[in-house]
Amino acid sequence: MDRWVSSLEAMFDRRQRRAVAVVCFGGVLLSLWGATLAASHPAAGPWVVFLIPIIGLTVLGVGTLRGLVWAQTIVIVGLAGQIFGAIAVVWELAHFSESREAAKVLNLGVDPLAGVLANLAICLVCVALFVRALLRLVRPPRRRVQRRIW
């Protein structure tokens, strides 16, 4: 367990924790927007389902900012999973005309292509954060040496 905690500490410096929290809180904002759209478009489905990501991402973002091990563990697994998310979004773009997801987004009153491209952008940001965490694990940053000038 101690090795896992030290690995997480290596991967999640202050900048990484802040960047992940920004992504989590951005997801909260998108979920709030989705809930608002779903409430105003009855064909889109129940708006209550958006409460799950709103609560989950808020707790995860705060836990990551505080450096909690359980939150960082969930985050690193989630960031790794975004590799598959990015692949799925690219596949969806290739088969855009027959996509069911596009129809769901259209029911919310949003341009489906804009929704898919926003999803791709979020996935790529998450993949970049995952790669940064792995690089910090493999190659810890060098400490700056204070040079004294006499």
C-alpha positions in Angstrom: 0.0 0.0 0.0 2.8 2.4 0.8 4.3 1.9 -2.7 1.0 2.7 -4.3 0.7 5.9 -2.2 4.2 7.0 -3.1 3.4 6.3 -6.8 0.3 8.5 -6.5 2.3 11.2 -4.8 4.8 11.1 -7.7 2.1 11.3 -10.3 -0.1 13.9 -8.7 1.8 17.1 -8.0 0.0 20.3 -7.3 -0.4 21.2 -11.0 -1.7 17.7 -11.9 -4.2 17.8 -9.0 -5.4 21.3 -10.1 -5.7 20.2 -13.7 -7.7 17.1 -12.9 -10.0 19.2 -10.6 -10.6 21.6 -13.4 -11.6 18.7 -15.7 -13.9 17.4 -12.9 -15.5 20.7 -12.3 -15.9 21.3 -16.0 -17.8 18.0 -16.2 -20.0 19.3 -13.4 -20.8 22.4 -15.5 -21.5 20.3 -18.5 -23.8 18.0 -16.5 -25.6 21.0 -15.1 -26.1 22.3 -18.6 -27.3 18.9 -19.7 -29.7 18.7 -16.9 -31.1 22.1 -17.8 -31.5 21.1 -21.4 -33.1 17.8 -20.5 -35.6 19.6 -18.2 -36.6 21.9 -21.0 -36.8 19.1 -23.7 -39.0 16.3 -22.4 -38.1 14.0 -25.3 -34.5 14.0 -24.1 -35.3 11.9 -21.0 -35.3 12.6 -17.3 -33.0 15.4 -16.0 -32.5 13.6 -12.7 -29.9 11.2 -14.2 -27.5 14.1 -14.5 -27.4 14.3 -10.7 -25.1 11.2 -10.5 -22.2 12.8 -12.5 -22.8 16.2 -10.8 -22.4 14.7 -7.3 -19.7 12.2 -8.3 -17.5 14.7 -10.2 -17.8 17.3 -7.4 -16.7 14.8 -4.7 -13.9 13.5 -7.0 -12.7 17.0 -7.8 -12.6 18.1 -4.1 -10.9 14.8 -3.1 -8.3 15.2 -5.8 -7.5 18.7 -4.7 -7.1 17.6 -1.2 -4.7 14.8 -2.3 -6.9 11.9 -1.0 -5.6 8.5 -2.1 -9.0 7.0 -3.0 -9.8 10.0 -5.2 -6.5 9.9 -7.0 -6.8 6.1 -7.5 -10.2 6.6 -9.1 -8.9 9.5 -11.2 -5.9 7.6 -12.6 -8.1 4.7 -13.6 -10.6 7.1 -15.2 -7.9 9.0 -17.1 -6.5 5.7 -18.4 -10.0 4.7 -19.6 -10.3 7.9 -21.6 -7.8 6.3 -24.1 -10.7 4.0 -25.0 -13.1 6.9 -24.9 -11.1 8.8 -27.5 -11.0 5.8 -29.7 -14.7 5.4 -29.4 -15.3 9.0 -30.2 -13.2 8.8 -33.3 -15.1 5.7 -34.4 -18.4 7.6 -33.7 -17.1 10.4 -36.0 -16.4 7.9 -38.7 -19.9 6.5 -38.4 -21.7 9.7 -37.5 -24.7 9.4 -39.8 -25.9 6.2 -38.2 -25.1 7.1 -34.6 -27.7 6.8 -31.9 -25.8 9.1 -29.7 -26.1 11.9 -32.3 -29.9 11.5 -32.1 -29.8 11.8 -28.3 -27.7 15.0 -28.4 -30.1 16.4 -31.1 -33.0 15.7 -28.7 -31.3 18.0 -26.2 -31.3 20.8 -28.8 -27.6 20.8 -29.4 -25.7 20.3 -32.7 -24.6 16.6 -32.6 -21.3 17.3 -34.3 -20.4 20.0 -31.8 -21.2 17.5 -29.0 -19.1 14.8 -30.4 -16.2 17.2 -31.0 -16.5 18.5 -27.5 -16.4 14.9 -26.2 -13.3 14.3 -28.3 -11.6 17.4 -26.9 -12.4 16.3 -23.3 -11.1 12.8 -23.9 -7.8 14.1 -25.4 -7.3 16.4 -22.4 -7.8 13.5 -20.1 -5.4 11.3 -22.1 -2.8 14.1 -21.9 -3.2 14.3 -18.1 -2.8 10.5 -17.9 0.4 10.6 -20.1 1.7 13.4 -17.9 1.1 11.4 -14.7 2.8 8.4 -16.2 5.8 10.5 -17.3 6.1 11.8 -13.7 6.0 8.3 -12.4 8.7 7.1 -14.8 10.9 10.2 -14.8 10.4 12.2 -11.6 11.2 15.9 -12.1 14.6 17.0 -11.2 14.9 19.3 -8.3 16.1 22.8 -8.9 19.4 23.5 -7.5 19.8 26.8 -5.8 22.9 28.5 -7.1 24.5 31.0 -5.0 26.0 34.0 -6.6 28.7 35.6 -4.5 
